[in-house]
């Protein structure tokens, strides 16, 4: 009889706990929602001594590539991104941000040369700031090179992908962010 009573109590406690877990309060409902997504703003030095703010690209889809110049996958991905940016010039912008630790002058010279060697014309070259390298920017912590961020037309990070992507994979990634073809 003691075992049957213990089992009945266990079932009663479990059912009561599960029923009580349903909290209809607004605070409980809010806790279940994903964190609010806000448009990002990241200001980066460019390869020509200026600055760019990724928020200036709102209204267009944007790909932001975090890469290092010594990474072969980054080089191959940049070639694919150049072709993609060229094909979607009106609707898509691509910014490539070199994360190599160096002075600004060294970085500007290196990414200009890098762009020339890879024949990049539609990809905007930039340098990562210390804030980006330390993971304190709106991009968050970047663990691997290359890492690609898709920023939708509202300026919100929609996806991020680590590693190499083929041209076809890039097309599939950006398709939902581009305006419908007429």
Phi, psi and omega per residue, in radians:
X1 nan -0.641 -3.124
X2 -1.068 -0.690 3.140
X3 -1.192 -0.688 3.138
X4 -1.157 -0.691 3.119
X5 -1.158 -0.725 3.117
X6 -1.097 -0.714 3.117
X7 -1.151 -0.742 3.116
X8 -1.098 -0.734 3.106
X9 -1.118 -0.728 -3.140
X10 -1.094 -0.754 3.119
X11 -1.143 -0.734 3.134
X12 -1.101 -0.787 3.134
X13 -1.115 -0.752 -3.137
X14 -1.107 -0.822 3.141
X15 -1.115 -0.739 3.134
X16 -1.131 -0.730 3.137
X17 -1.138 -0.729 3.129
X18 -1.172 -0.709 3.123
X19 -1.152 -0.670 3.138
X20 -1.270 -0.298 -3.117
X21 -1.232 -0.331 3.127
X22 -1.422 1.856 -3.105
X23 -1.970 2.049 -3.085
X24 -1.549 0.132 -3.121
X25 -1.196 2.618 3.127
X26 -1.025 -0.604 -3.132
X27 -1.115 -0.707 3.134
X28 -1.164 -0.725 3.116
X29 -1.113 -0.704 3.135
X30 -1.090 -0.649 -3.107
X31 -1.121 -0.429 -3.120
X32 -1.468 -0.242 -3.124
X33 -1.371 2.628 3.074
X34 -1.158 2.750 3.117
X35 -1.036 2.584 -3.127
X36 -1.085 2.351 3.112
X37 -1.719 2.182 -3.122
X38 -2.035 2.652 3.038
X39 -1.037 2.483 -3.104
X40 -1.669 2.749 2.999
X41 -2.417 2.074 3.078
X42 -2.338 2.134 3.132
X43 -1.728 2.230 -3.081
X44 -2.209 2.479 2.998
X45 -1.216 2.481 3.121
X46 -1.694 3.069 -3.113
X47 -1.343 -0.070 3.141
X48 -2.067 0.427 3.058
X49 1.521 -0.061 3.129
X50 -1.676 -2.856 3.084
X51 -2.355 2.690 2.989
X52 -2.315 2.590 3.073
X53 -2.033 2.175 -3.103
X54 -1.062 -0.375 3.114
X55 -1.187 -0.333 3.095
X56 -1.176 -0.246 -3.121
X57 -1.619 0.064 3.121
X58 -0.969 2.458 -3.062
X59 1.763 -0.276 3.055
X60 -2.197 2.643 2.995
X61 -1.206 2.591 -3.089
X62 -2.393 2.339 2.958
X63 -1.919 2.261 3.069
X64 -2.031 2.065 3.139
X65 -1.776 2.173 2.967
X66 -1.711 2.109 -3.062
X67 -2.520 2.938 2.976
X68 -2.133 2.544 -3.006
X69 -1.240 -0.280 -3.137
X70 -1.608 0.075 -3.037
X71 -1.728 2.058 -3.107
X72 -1.104 -0.662 3.098
X73 -1.080 -0.641 3.102
X74 -1.111 -0.734 3.137
X75 -1.086 -0.793 3.139
X76 -1.149 -0.716 3.125
X77 -1.130 -0.664 3.115
X78 -1.090 -0.657 3.078
X79 -1.090 -0.740 3.103
X80 -1.166 -0.663 3.124
X81 -1.174 -0.626 3.090
X82 -1.080 -0.801 3.124
X83 -1.108 -0.709 3.124
X84 -1.141 -0.803 3.135
X85 -1.086 -0.676 3.122
X86 -1.148 -0.712 -3.113
X87 -1.216 -0.468 -3.068
X88 -2.145 0.674 -3.047
X89 -0.854 -0.710 -3.054
X90 -1.303 -0.499 -2.963
X91 -2.000 -0.168 -3.025
X92 -2.382 2.342 3.010
X93 -2.013 2.597 3.108
X94 -2.271 2.200 3.074
X95 -2.059 2.229 3.094
X96 -1.928 2.153 -3.010
X97 -2.008 1.948 3.137
X98 -1.365 2.231 -3.097
X99 -1.767 0.170 -3.136
X100 -1.078 2.365 3.091
X101 -1.319 2.033 3.139
X102 -2.896 2.982 3.078
X103 -1.221 2.842 -3.135
X104 -1.076 -0.744 -3.131
X105 -1.092 -0.777 3.096
X106 -1.082 -0.742 -3.128
X107 -1.110 -0.784 3.130
X108 -1.041 -0.801 -3.138
X109 -1.120 -0.753 -3.105
X110 -1.128 -0.816 -3.085
X111 -1.275 -0.501 3.027
X112 -1.112 -0.791 3.117
X113 -1.127 -0.743 3.120
X114 -1.017 -0.810 3.130
X115 -1.110 -0.661 3.130
X116 -1.178 -0.798 -3.119
X117 -1.118 -0.690 -3.132
X118 -1.516 -0.011 3.116
X119 1.032 0.857 -3.120
X120 -1.614 2.104 3.121
X121 -2.099 -0.530 -3.090
X122 -1.790 -0.092 3.063
X123 -1.700 2.229 3.111
X124 -1.499 2.199 -3.116
X125 -1.617 2.415 -3.133
X126 -2.538 3.040 3.135
X127 -2.073 2.471 3.057
X128 -1.261 2.476 3.053
X129 -1.525 2.951 3.061
X130 -1.027 -0.672 3.124
X131 -1.024 -0.763 3.113
X132 -1.163 -0.822 -3.124
X133 -1.067 -0.575 -3.127
X134 -1.483 -0.068 3.119
X135 1.452 0.262 -3.076
X136 -1.738 0.182 3.137
X137 -1.683 3.112 3.098
X138 -1.118 -0.283 3.097
X139 -1.353 -0.282 -3.115
X140 1.335 -2.890 -3.115
X141 -1.341 2.277 3.104
X142 -1.866 1.999 -3.016
X143 -1.629 -0.402 -2.961
X144 -2.493 2.605 3.055
X145 -1.989 2.228 0.007
X146 -1.522 2.641 2.992
X147 -2.225 2.303 -3.079
X148 -2.028 2.286 3.104
X149 -1.925 2.260 3.002
X150 -1.719 2.061 3.115
X151 -1.879 2.133 -3.079
X152 -1.305 3.101 -3.060
X153 -1.136 -0.334 3.076
X154 -1.460 -0.095 3.111
X155 1.556 0.271 -3.105
X156 -1.819 2.409 3.070
X157 -1.165 2.030 -3.127
X158 -1.602 -0.604 -3.139
X159 -2.702 2.772 2.892
X160 -2.458 2.475 -3.037
X161 -2.297 2.323 3.086
X162 -1.739 2.413 3.059
X163 1.759 -3.046 -3.064
X164 -1.372 2.483 3.014
X165 -2.253 2.403 3.072
X166 -1.287 2.986 3.098
X167 -1.057 -0.743 3.133
X168 -1.112 -0.694 3.108
X169 -1.160 -0.657 3.088
X170 -1.128 -0.757 3.112
X171 -1.023 -0.774 3.130
X172 -1.145 -0.631 3.135
X173 -1.129 -0.791 -3.046
X174 -1.516 -0.287 -3.054
X175 -0.890 -0.805 -3.118
X176 -1.174 -0.359 -3.094
X177 -1.571 -0.226 -3.111
X178 -1.564 2.603 3.081
X179 -1.109 2.647 3.122
X180 -1.095 2.434 3.115
X181 -1.271 2.427 3.135
X182 -1.567 nan nan
